[in-house]
Amino acid sequence: MICYPVSKRLMISTGEASGELYGVLLSREIKRLWPDVEIFGIGGSRMRAEGISMIAEGSGIMGITEAIGQLMGALKGFRRASDALRRLRPDLLVLIDYPDFNLALARRAKRMGIPVLYYVSPQVWAWRKGRIKRIASTVDRVALLLPFEVDYYKDTGVPFEFVGHPVVETIEPGGSQREMKEEIGLDPERPLITLLPGSRPVEVRRHIPILKEVASILHRQWPRFQIAIPVTEDTGLDMEIEDYIRIIRGKTIKALACSEASAIASGTATLEAALLGVPMVVFYRVSYITYLIARLLVRVRYISLVNLIAGRGVVKELIQRDVTPENIFSELKALIEDHSYRDRVLSGLRMVKEAMEGKRPSERVALMAGEMAGWTSTDASWAT
């Protein structure tokens, strides 16, 4: 094993599971190019397992009322992050989503003369568009994941680049459907429907009871189908789960790839399903107060990444009071039994896939990070 003296420092700050995955992928690319880099920051178990030193845990806040209960933890994490900036003086601060926390941290870094790269920009296209001015005043460069985000940054004055979505790099299920079903403990002879509650704890708590009722209907109507709920490795489920429902941990891509159809909480998993060509119904429910505020602030026609990228309603979206077991089952039934409708959905998903292919975001952002940090190309492992 080759040991390198530490001469480069990078800080990554993210607050939830999807952002943490992107931080891990970026970290691997940076270490491949500059093996002597020390990476530390804010995240969770995935980043820690990757060898990134954790200053504080990301809190994964989602929604207005949900944020109140986690505010103290976020403030404590911010103090630790600010202290790390002062003591360790990284060559670059990389921010991944988590906007309110990360933009405040960016201001601290700017006062210290530490350059800032925002990877996974805040969703200014959905709400609080005015944040673009705040981003432009505190961030040195922005890496955009989605093609339509470019229009929002054209006149901001901040350098930006559409690098593509890192989820593209994770879509390698491997093997046939039969082999993948056997690998994740499913019957290879029976068709599968997956139900995805989301990755944040608050999403799981709110959506799992609904999905259990969907599973009950599916089990009664289509006993031949297997029903699985894919979750992350560390997702806690403090409720009884019926024996006809399989909980699959840490194998979401493989479970999706085996699915005839899926019901998915709005989030990154909808893009994963699109890239895998899995027809889906997208749903989402928040607290009533959060929903009322969102109705006043959010300025987008769609909630799912699939429909946003396509610019039209490729997949059905169910929001708030429309998120019922009966409505979810009805759409799954259409996706399975109405072949012309299924073909239209699959055609739209192929368009989304074509729009996102051909990019290598983690590698590109790693090169951007090295440039901003002042790490010369002669320092990189591929240059020696």
C-alpha positions as CSV (number, residue, x, y, z in Angstrom):
1,M,0.0,0.0,0.0
2,I,1.3,3.4,-1.0
3,C,1.1,6.1,1.6
4,Y,1.0,9.8,0.6
5,P,1.8,12.8,2.7
6,V,-1.3,15.0,3.1
7,S,-0.8,18.2,1.2
8,K,-4.4,18.9,0.0
9,R,-7.6,19.4,1.9
10,L,-11.2,19.3,0.7
11,M,-14.4,19.8,2.7
12,I,-17.7,18.4,1.5
13,S,-21.0,19.4,3.1
14,T,-24.3,17.6,2.5
15,G,-27.4,16.8,4.5
16,E,-29.3,13.8,3.2
17,A,-28.9,10.3,1.7
18,S,-28.9,11.2,-2.1
19,G,-26.5,14.1,-1.6
20,E,-24.3,11.8,0.5
21,L,-24.1,9.3,-2.4
22,Y,-23.0,12.1,-4.7
23,G,-20.3,13.1,-2.2
24,V,-19.0,9.5,-2.1
25,L,-18.8,9.3,-5.9
26,L,-17.0,12.6,-6.1
27,S,-14.7,11.7,-3.3
28,R,-13.6,8.5,-5.1
29,E,-12.8,10.5,-8.3
30,I,-10.9,13.1,-6.4
31,K,-8.8,10.4,-4.5
32,R,-8.2,8.7,-7.8
33,L,-6.8,11.8,-9.3
34,W,-5.1,13.2,-6.2
35,P,-4.3,10.4,-3.7
36,D,-2.7,12.7,-1.2
37,V,-6.0,14.6,-0.5
38,E,-7.6,14.7,2.9
39,I,-11.4,14.9,2.7
40,F,-13.6,15.8,5.6
41,G,-17.1,17.2,6.1
42,I,-20.7,16.8,7.0
43,G,-22.7,13.7,5.9
44,G,-23.5,10.3,7.2
45,S,-22.6,6.6,7.3
46,R,-21.9,6.3,3.5
47,M,-19.3,9.1,3.6
48,R,-17.8,7.7,6.8
49,A,-17.5,4.2,5.2
50,E,-15.7,5.9,2.3
51,G,-13.0,7.2,4.6
52,I,-14.2,10.8,4.8
53,S,-13.7,12.3,8.3
54,M,-17.1,13.4,9.7
55,I,-17.3,16.7,11.5
56,A,-21.1,16.4,12.0
57,E,-24.0,14.4,10.8
58,G,-26.3,15.7,8.1
59,S,-29.9,16.1,9.4
60,G,-31.9,15.5,6.2
61,I,-34.5,18.2,7.0
62,M,-37.5,18.2,4.7
63,G,-40.5,20.5,5.1
64,I,-41.5,23.3,7.4
65,T,-42.9,21.5,10.4
66,E,-40.3,18.7,10.0
67,A,-37.5,21.2,10.2
68,I,-38.5,22.6,13.6
69,G,-37.6,19.4,15.4
70,Q,-34.2,19.2,13.9
71,L,-33.2,22.8,14.1
72,M,-31.0,22.4,17.2
73,G,-29.0,19.6,15.5
74,A,-28.5,21.7,12.4
75,L,-27.3,24.6,14.5
76,K,-24.8,22.4,16.3
77,G,-23.6,21.0,13.0
78,F,-23.2,24.5,11.6
79,R,-21.0,25.5,14.5
80,R,-18.8,22.5,14.0
81,A,-18.6,23.1,10.2
82,S,-17.6,26.7,10.8
83,D,-15.0,25.7,13.3
84,A,-13.5,23.2,10.8
85,L,-13.3,25.8,8.1
86,R,-11.3,28.0,10.5
87,R,-9.0,25.3,11.9
88,L,-8.4,23.1,8.9
89,R,-8.5,25.7,6.1
90,P,-9.5,23.4,3.2
91,D,-8.4,24.3,-0.3
92,L,-12.0,24.1,-1.4
93,L,-15.5,23.8,0.1
94,V,-17.9,21.6,-2.0
95,L,-21.6,22.1,-1.2
96,I,-24.2,19.4,-2.1
97,D,-27.8,20.6,-2.0
98,Y,-29.0,21.3,1.6
99,P,-29.4,25.0,0.6
100,D,-30.1,27.1,3.8
101,F,-27.4,25.4,5.8
102,N,-24.9,25.3,2.9
103,L,-25.4,28.9,1.7
104,A,-24.8,30.1,5.3
105,L,-21.6,28.0,5.4
106,A,-20.6,29.4,2.0
107,R,-20.7,32.9,3.5
108,R,-18.3,31.9,6.2
109,A,-16.0,30.3,3.7
110,K,-16.0,33.4,1.5
111,R,-15.0,35.6,4.5
112,M,-12.1,33.3,5.0
113,G,-11.0,33.4,1.4
114,I,-11.9,29.7,0.8
115,P,-13.3,29.0,-2.7
116,V,-16.7,27.4,-2.9
117,L,-18.1,25.0,-5.5
118,Y,-21.9,24.3,-5.4
119,Y,-22.6,20.8,-6.7
120,V,-26.3,19.9,-6.8
121,S,-27.7,23.4,-6.9
122,P,-30.7,24.4,-4.8
123,Q,-34.0,23.9,-6.6
124,V,-34.3,27.6,-7.5
125,W,-36.5,26.5,-10.5
126,A,-39.1,25.2,-8.0
127,W,-39.3,27.9,-5.3
128,R,-37.4,30.9,-3.9
129,K,-35.9,31.9,-7.2
130,G,-34.4,34.9,-5.4
131,R,-31.8,32.6,-3.9
132,I,-29.9,32.8,-7.2
133,K,-28.7,36.3,-6.2
134,R,-27.6,34.9,-2.8
135,I,-25.8,32.0,-4.6
136,A,-24.1,34.3,-7.0
137,S,-22.8,36.5,-4.2
138,T,-21.4,33.6,-2.1
139,V,-20.4,30.8,-4.5
140,D,-17.5,30.8,-7.0
141,R,-18.8,28.1,-9.3
142,V,-21.9,25.9,-9.8
143,A,-22.2,22.4,-11.2
144,L,-25.7,21.8,-12.6
145,L,-27.3,18.4,-12.7
146,L,-30.3,19.0,-14.8
147,P,-30.4,20.4,-18.4
148,F,-33.2,22.9,-17.8
149,E,-31.3,24.5,-14.8
150,V,-29.0,26.2,-17.3
151,D,-31.7,28.8,-18.2
152,Y,-31.9,29.9,-14.6
153,Y,-28.2,30.7,-14.3
154,K,-27.5,32.3,-17.6
155,D,-27.7,35.9,-16.4
156,T,-26.5,35.4,-12.8
157,G,-22.8,36.2,-13.3
158,V,-21.7,33.1,-11.5
159,P,-19.7,30.6,-13.6
160,F,-21.8,27.4,-14.2
161,E,-21.7,24.2,-16.1
162,F,-24.2,21.4,-16.8
163,V,-22.3,18.3,-15.8
164,G,-25.1,15.8,-15.7
165,H,-26.7,13.8,-12.9
166,P,-24.5,11.4,-10.9
167,V,-27.4,8.9,-10.6
168,V,-26.5,8.0,-14.2
169,E,-23.2,6.5,-12.8
170,T,-25.1,4.3,-10.4
171,I,-27.4,2.5,-12.9
172,E,-25.5,-0.7,-13.4
173,P,-27.9,-3.4,-12.1
174,G,-25.9,-6.3,-13.7
175,G,-27.2,-9.7,-14.7
176,S,-30.6,-10.8,-16.0
177,Q,-33.9,-10.2,-14.1
178,R,-33.8,-13.8,-13.0
179,E,-30.3,-13.5,-11.6
180,M,-31.1,-10.2,-9.8
181,K,-34.2,-11.6,-8.2
182,E,-32.3,-14.5,-6.9
183,E,-29.6,-12.2,-5.6
184,I,-32.0,-10.1,-3.5
185,G,-33.9,-13.1,-2.3
186,L,-37.0,-13.0,-4.5
187,D,-38.7,-15.8,-6.5
188,P,-37.3,-15.6,-10.0
189,E,-40.5,-17.0,-11.5
190,R,-42.9,-14.4,-10.2
191,P,-43.4,-10.8,-11.4
192,L,-42.5,-7.9,-9.0
193,I,-44.0,-4.6,-8.0
194,T,-41.9,-2.2,-5.9
195,L,-43.1,0.5,-3.6
196,L,-40.5,3.2,-2.6
197,P,-41.3,5.4,0.4
198,G,-38.4,7.8,0.0
199,S,-35.0,8.0,1.8
200,R,-35.6,10.6,4.5
201,P,-37.0,9.4,7.9
202,V,-40.0,11.7,7.7
203,E,-40.9,10.4,4.3
204,V,-40.7,6.8,5.5
205,R,-42.9,7.5,8.5
206,R,-45.5,9.3,6.4
207,H,-45.5,7.0,3.3
208,I,-45.1,3.5,4.7
209,P,-48.6,3.2,6.2
210,I,-50.0,4.2,2.8
211,L,-47.8,1.7,0.9
212,K,-48.8,-1.1,3.3
213,E,-52.4,-0.5,2.3
214,V,-51.4,-0.5,-1.4
215,A,-49.6,-3.8,-0.8
216,S,-52.7,-5.2,0.8
217,I,-54.8,-4.4,-2.3
218,L,-52.1,-5.8,-4.6
219,H,-51.9,-9.0,-2.6
220,R,-55.7,-9.5,-2.8
221,Q,-56.0,-8.5,-6.5
222,W,-52.8,-10.0,-7.9
223,P,-51.6,-12.8,-5.6
224,R,-49.1,-14.0,-8.2
225,F,-47.1,-10.7,-7.9
226,Q,-44.3,-10.3,-5.4
227,I,-44.3,-7.0,-3.5
228,A,-41.1,-5.3,-2.2
229,I,-40.3,-2.1,-0.4
230,P,-36.7,-1.1,-1.1
231,V,-35.1,1.1,1.5
232,T,-31.6,2.2,2.4
233,E,-29.4,0.1,4.7
234,D,-30.0,2.3,7.8
235,T,-33.8,3.0,7.3
236,G,-35.6,2.2,10.5
237,L,-39.1,0.6,10.3
238,D,-40.8,0.7,13.7
239,M,-44.0,-0.9,12.5
240,E,-45.2,-4.4,11.7
241,I,-44.8,-5.5,8.1
242,E,-46.9,-8.2,6.6
243,D,-45.1,-11.4,5.5
244,Y,-46.2,-10.9,1.9
245,I,-44.1,-7.7,1.7
246,R,-40.4,-8.0,1.3
247,I,-38.2,-5.3,2.7
248,I,-35.0,-5.0,0.6
249,R,-32.2,-3.0,2.1
250,G,-29.4,-1.3,0.1
251,K,-30.5,-2.9,-3.2
252,T,-32.9,-0.4,-4.7
253,I,-31.4,-0.4,-8.2
254,K,-31.6,-4.1,-8.5
255,A,-35.1,-4.2,-7.1
256,L,-36.2,-1.5,-9.5
257,A,-34.6,-3.2,-12.5
258,C,-36.6,-6.4,-11.7
259,S,-39.9,-4.5,-11.4
260,E,-42.9,-4.6,-13.8
261,A,-44.0,-1.3,-12.3
262,S,-43.3,0.8,-9.3
263,A,-44.9,3.4,-7.0
264,I,-42.2,5.9,-6.0
265,A,-42.1,8.9,-3.6
266,S,-40.9,11.9,-5.6
267,G,-37.1,12.2,-5.5
268,T,-34.0,10.8,-7.1
269,A,-35.5,7.3,-7.3
270,T,-37.9,8.5,-10.0
271,L,-34.9,9.3,-12.3
272,E,-33.3,6.0,-11.4
273,A,-36.5,4.2,-12.5
274,A,-36.6,6.2,-15.7
275,L,-33.1,5.3,-16.6
276,L,-33.9,1.7,-16.0
277,G,-37.1,1.9,-18.1
278,V,-39.5,1.1,-15.2
279,P,-43.0,2.5,-15.6
280,M,-44.1,4.3,-12.4
281,V,-46.6,6.3,-10.5
282,V,-45.1,9.2,-8.5
283,F,-46.6,10.3,-5.2
284,Y,-45.8,12.6,-2.3
285,R,-47.4,13.8,0.9
286,V,-46.1,16.3,3.4
287,S,-47.7,17.9,6.5
288,Y,-50.7,20.1,5.9
289,I,-48.9,23.3,7.0
290,T,-45.9,22.5,4.7
291,Y,-48.3,21.8,1.8
292,L,-50.2,25.1,2.3
293,I,-46.9,27.1,2.3
294,A,-45.6,25.1,-0.7
295,R,-48.7,26.0,-2.7
296,L,-47.9,29.7,-2.2
297,L,-44.2,29.4,-2.9
298,V,-43.6,26.5,-5.4
299,R,-43.7,27.6,-9.1
300,V,-43.5,24.4,-11.0
301,R,-46.1,22.3,-12.9
302,Y,-44.6,19.0,-11.9
303,I,-42.9,17.5,-8.9
304,S,-41.0,14.5,-10.3
305,L,-37.6,14.8,-12.0
306,V,-39.0,12.6,-14.8
307,N,-41.7,15.1,-15.8
308,L,-39.5,18.1,-15.2
309,I,-36.7,16.9,-17.5
310,A,-39.3,15.8,-20.2
311,G,-41.2,19.1,-19.9
312,R,-44.5,17.2,-19.9
313,G,-46.5,14.7,-17.9
314,V,-44.8,11.4,-18.8
315,V,-45.8,9.7,-15.5
316,K,-48.8,10.2,-13.3
317,E,-48.2,12.3,-10.2
318,L,-50.3,12.1,-7.0
319,I,-49.9,14.8,-4.4
320,Q,-51.3,15.2,-0.9
321,R,-55.0,14.2,-0.6
322,D,-54.7,12.3,-3.9
323,V,-52.2,10.0,-2.3
324,T,-54.5,7.2,-1.5
325,P,-54.0,3.4,-1.7
326,E,-56.8,3.2,-4.2
327,N,-55.3,5.9,-6.5
328,I,-51.9,4.3,-6.4
329,F,-53.2,0.9,-7.1
330,S,-55.4,2.2,-10.0
331,E,-52.4,3.7,-11.7
332,L,-50.3,0.5,-11.2
333,K,-53.1,-1.5,-12.6
334,A,-53.1,0.7,-15.7
335,L,-49.4,0.4,-16.1
336,I,-49.6,-3.4,-16.0
337,E,-52.8,-4.1,-17.9
338,D,-53.2,-1.2,-20.4
339,H,-50.5,-2.0,-22.9
340,S,-50.9,1.1,-25.1
341,Y,-50.7,3.3,-22.0
342,R,-47.6,1.4,-20.8
343,D,-45.9,1.8,-24.2
344,R,-46.6,5.6,-24.1
345,V,-45.0,5.9,-20.7
346,L,-42.0,3.8,-21.7
347,S,-41.5,6.0,-24.8
348,G,-41.4,9.1,-22.6
349,L,-38.9,7.4,-20.2
350,R,-36.6,6.7,-23.1
351,M,-36.6,10.4,-24.0
352,V,-35.6,11.3,-20.4
353,K,-32.8,8.7,-20.6
354,E,-31.5,10.1,-23.8
355,A,-31.4,13.6,-22.3
356,M,-29.3,12.5,-19.4
357,E,-26.8,10.1,-21.1
358,G,-23.3,10.8,-22.2
359,K,-22.1,12.7,-19.1
360,R,-19.5,11.7,-16.4
361,P,-20.5,14.1,-13.7
362,S,-18.3,12.8,-10.8
363,E,-15.2,12.9,-12.9
364,R,-16.0,16.4,-14.4
365,V,-16.7,17.9,-10.9
366,A,-13.5,16.3,-9.5
367,L,-11.6,18.1,-12.3
368,M,-13.4,21.4,-11.5
369,A,-12.6,20.9,-7.8
370,G,-8.9,20.4,-8.5
371,E,-8.8,23.5,-10.7
372,M,-10.5,25.7,-8.1
373,A,-8.4,24.3,-5.3
374,G,-5.2,25.1,-7.3
375,W,-4.1,21.5,-7.5
376,T,-2.1,21.4,-10.7
377,S,-2.5,18.7,-13.3
378,T,1.1,17.6,-12.7
379,D,0.0,16.7,-9.2
380,A,-2.7,14.3,-10.4
381,S,-2.1,10.6,-10.5
382,W,-2.9,10.3,-14.2
383,A,-0.2,12.9,-15.0
384,T,2.7,11.0,-13.5
